């Protein structure tokens, strides 16, 4: 039987959970999120104990996979509306920088033109320094996707390490040309 899938998801008092058929909505101070669960999954909300339970009809492989996935998605929704998810990026390189104007993130990363990215709805972007970008949202998937889109503009290269990287990301460096050897 499942180990983590059967564990009930507890939610704090400041979070409101509503269940309508297979759609669950979670509202909190940092945002509100909705999820439509797979028809095979059975969701139950106990407001008295402040827990959400996810169960499956049988132990078929697909249902076991969906059980764990659904539980993880709902847990991330609860965590996100309580404390937003955050991803930090660092811009490395001489003359490389980032700036924010309204809901547009501008990146100058060695191209002839400035790369402008539209910040999606529900995602907050902060640029505390020209070489630092912080992406925040209650939706974990939206944070990861937008951070990946920003990093994809100029991923770190292996010779000088220039580019956009996640904070604390280790870039594997290659040695350059060996001069004077044949």
Phi, psi and omega per residue, in radians:
X1 nan 2.900 -3.052
X2 -1.197 2.570 3.079
X3 -1.646 -1.070 -3.067
X4 -1.509 -0.499 -3.073
X5 -1.094 -0.549 -3.120
X6 -1.459 -0.172 -3.118
X7 -1.228 2.170 3.133
X8 -1.203 2.629 3.137
X9 -1.703 2.018 3.111
X10 -1.601 2.535 3.125
X11 -2.271 2.520 -3.083
X12 -1.260 2.990 -3.066
X13 -1.125 -0.530 -3.096
X14 -1.374 -0.036 3.138
X15 -1.786 2.342 3.104
X16 -1.895 2.232 3.137
X17 -2.061 2.273 3.105
X18 -2.199 2.401 -3.121
X19 -2.145 2.175 3.095
X20 -2.296 1.680 -3.092
X21 1.189 -2.070 3.132
X22 -1.722 0.051 3.132
X23 -1.772 2.229 3.116
X24 -2.055 2.358 3.080
X25 -2.146 2.410 -3.108
X26 -2.146 2.186 -3.139
X27 -2.155 2.400 3.111
X28 -2.635 -2.986 -3.095
X29 -1.139 -0.528 -3.061
X30 -1.661 -0.019 3.113
X31 2.650 -3.110 3.066
X32 -2.376 2.409 -3.062
X33 -2.273 2.637 3.106
X34 -2.252 2.616 3.111
X35 -2.539 2.334 3.008
X36 -1.777 2.001 -3.081
X37 -1.370 2.774 3.088
X38 -1.088 2.525 -3.114
X39 -1.029 -0.429 3.140
X40 -1.320 -0.355 -3.087
X41 -1.496 2.482 3.130
X42 -1.937 2.072 -3.138
X43 -1.831 2.497 3.085
X44 -2.500 2.396 3.122
X45 -2.051 2.222 3.077
X46 -1.960 1.773 -3.091
X47 -1.206 -0.494 -3.129
X48 -1.176 -0.800 3.129
X49 -1.554 -0.142 -3.117
X50 1.016 0.902 3.117
X51 -2.335 2.647 3.035
X52 -2.036 2.324 3.085
X53 -2.087 2.483 3.092
X54 -2.085 2.264 3.106
X55 -2.353 2.861 -3.115
X56 -2.158 2.734 -3.077
X57 -1.291 -0.581 -3.096
X58 -2.701 -3.092 -3.080
X59 -1.748 0.489 3.038
X60 -1.119 2.644 -3.064
X61 -0.975 -0.804 -3.134
X62 -1.085 -0.740 3.140
X63 -1.176 -0.637 3.073
X64 -1.095 -0.757 3.141
X65 -1.148 -0.787 -3.139
X66 -1.146 -0.561 -3.138
X67 -1.086 -0.911 -3.141
X68 -1.139 -0.703 3.131
X69 -1.093 -0.838 -3.111
X70 -1.084 -0.754 3.133
X71 -1.095 -0.754 3.133
X72 -1.120 -0.730 3.129
X73 -1.094 -0.734 3.134
X74 -1.205 -0.695 3.092
X75 -1.064 -0.723 3.111
X76 -1.160 -0.587 3.080
X77 -1.123 -0.801 3.140
X78 -1.113 -0.789 3.125
X79 -1.098 -0.658 -3.091
X80 -1.200 -0.665 -3.133
X81 -1.369 -0.270 3.066
X82 -1.535 -0.892 -3.132
X83 -2.414 2.050 -3.051
X84 -1.054 2.615 3.040
X85 -1.381 2.632 -3.054
X86 -2.443 2.452 3.047
X87 -2.328 2.242 -3.122
X88 -1.877 2.371 3.106
X89 -2.122 2.603 3.117
X90 -2.120 2.335 3.103
X91 -1.749 2.062 -3.059
X92 -2.043 2.222 3.092
X93 2.560 2.578 3.128
X94 -1.184 2.174 -3.132
X95 1.419 -0.032 3.113
X96 -1.464 2.322 3.071
X97 -2.758 2.948 3.134
X98 -2.271 2.595 3.063
X99 -2.553 2.731 -3.098
X100 -2.153 2.234 3.070
X101 -2.297 1.854 -3.084
X102 1.177 -2.120 3.105
X103 -1.934 0.553 3.108
X104 -2.144 2.209 3.097
X105 -1.718 2.103 3.141
X106 -1.806 2.265 -3.125
X107 -2.111 2.177 3.013
X108 -1.893 1.793 -3.018
X109 -2.301 0.780 3.017
X110 1.564 0.061 3.069
X111 -1.601 2.895 3.119
X112 -1.121 -0.612 -3.130
X113 -1.999 2.747 3.065
X114 -1.314 2.361 3.099
X115 -1.575 2.174 -3.118
X116 -1.978 2.190 3.113
X117 -2.006 2.334 3.081
X118 -1.401 2.238 3.121
X119 -1.374 2.170 -3.116
X120 -1.163 2.745 3.103
X121 -1.106 2.452 3.128
X122 1.520 -0.072 3.129
X123 -1.976 2.293 3.093
X124 -1.820 2.312 3.107
X125 -2.097 2.392 3.137
X126 -2.270 2.434 3.092
X127 -2.145 1.509 -3.110
X128 -1.225 -0.481 3.103
X129 -2.463 2.743 -3.124
X130 -1.055 -0.316 -3.127
X131 -1.905 0.274 -3.097
X132 -2.383 2.356 3.107
X133 -2.277 2.305 3.105
X134 -2.069 2.209 3.130
X135 -1.953 2.205 -3.117
X136 -2.318 2.554 3.031
X137 -2.985 2.835 3.039
X138 -1.339 -0.396 -3.115
X139 -1.596 1.931 -3.084
X140 -1.079 -0.686 -3.128
X141 -1.152 -0.703 -3.130
X142 -1.151 -0.673 3.104
X143 -1.102 -0.867 -3.116
X144 -1.119 -0.693 -3.120
X145 -1.187 -0.783 -3.130
X146 -1.198 -0.676 3.087
X147 -1.093 -0.678 3.099
X148 -1.164 -0.656 3.103
X149 -1.137 -0.693 3.108
X150 -1.156 -0.777 -3.128
X151 -1.120 -0.577 -3.092
X152 -1.193 -0.356 3.109
X153 -1.026 -0.773 3.105
X154 -2.662 1.474 3.118
X155 -1.115 2.698 -3.122
X156 -1.111 2.345 -3.132
X157 -1.649 2.674 -2.960
X158 -1.389 -0.195 -3.065
X159 -1.585 -0.862 3.119
X160 -1.896 -0.231 3.133
X161 1.417 0.192 -3.120
X162 -1.316 2.581 3.096
X163 2.397 -2.905 3.136
X164 -1.854 2.202 -3.126
X165 -2.322 2.789 3.020
X166 -1.234 2.626 3.101
X167 -1.072 2.387 -3.120
X168 1.189 0.246 3.064
X169 -1.340 2.322 3.107
X170 -1.627 2.087 -3.138
X171 -1.692 2.175 3.122
X172 -1.261 2.102 -3.081
X173 -1.703 2.508 3.060
X174 -1.879 2.615 3.054
X175 -1.362 2.580 -3.108
X176 -1.376 -2.683 3.120
X177 -1.178 2.518 3.023
X178 -1.635 1.903 -3.081
X179 -1.411 2.478 3.019
X180 1.423 0.024 3.132
X181 -1.914 2.564 -3.138
X182 -2.019 nan nan
